[in-house]
Amino acid sequence: MVRSILLALALMLAPSAHADDDDHERARAALQRGEILPLGRILDIVKGSTTGRVIDVELDDDDGRRIYEIEILDGRGRMIEFKIDATNGRILEREIDD
């Protein structure tokens, strides 16, 4: 399951096939070293805060800090964007676009 989650994450991270491979390997290595939480755990944290459908997931590096960016479409049609610290699962930002 972790492999399929990482594969899906890697496919969303970069536009080129070479970059996809690099991003996939970096994400997998970071997960194996315990530097980031698995995407499944991050999604559980988001689902505990709101309901809706996951639209997009990205793993970014923001000044040396790994951040999951998750976009959710809620039942009222609003887009909710979460920024979550990939190392500890803490919600850093929650933005609602009406």
N, C-alpha and C positions, 0 to 999 in steps of 0.2 A: 504494500500500500504506500509506504514512504517513497518507494521508487516512482510510482505513478504520479504521486503528488509533486515530487521534484521535477519529473519530466514535464508536467503541465506548467509548473512554475517557470522552468527554463524556456519553454516555448513562448511564454509571454514576455520575457525579459529583454530580448534583443531582436532587431530586425533581420540580421544576417545569420546564415546557417553556422558559420564559424563562431560568431559571437554567441549563438545559442549553445554551442558545445562548451565554450569557455564559461558562460554563466551557469550552465547546468553543473559543470564540474566544481565551480567555486561554491555554489549553493550546497551541493552534496557534501563537499569537504567540510564546509562550515557546520553543517548539521551533524556529521560524524564526529567532529571535534567537540561538539556540544556548545558551539558558539551561538547558534540560533535555535529557536524552538521549531518543531515541525509545523508545517502549514495547518495540519488538522487541529492542532492545539490552538493556534492563532484563530482559526475560524470558530472554534468553540467559544473563545473569549468574545469575539464579535457577536455571535449568535446570542450570548448571554446579555448583550447590551441592546440588541434590536432584532427585529424579524425582517425577513425579506430575502431576495435572491441575490447571490453573489454575481456581480457583473464583471469585475476585473480584480486581479491580484498582481502585485509587483513586489519584488524585493529590491530595495534601493540601498545605496550606501550614501549616507548624508553626513559629510565631515567625519568619516570613520565610524559612524554609528549605523548599524544595519536596521532598516525600517521596512516593515511590511505595510504596503498601501493597499487597502481593500475598499472596493466600491460595492455598495449594496443598493438595490432598488427595492424600496419598501412597498407595502401594500397600498399606500396612498400616492404612489408614483413619484415619490421624492428620491433623489440620489443622496446617499449618505456615504461620505468618505471617512475612513478611519486611517490614522497613522499609528502603528503599533510598534513598540520597541521589540525587535526580533529576538533579543537576548533574554528578555524577562516577561514579555507579554503585556507590558503596561501600555494602556491606551494613552497616547501622547496628544492626540487631536481627534476630534469628531466634528465634521462639518456637514451641515444639511443644506442642500440646494433645493429651494422650493420651486 
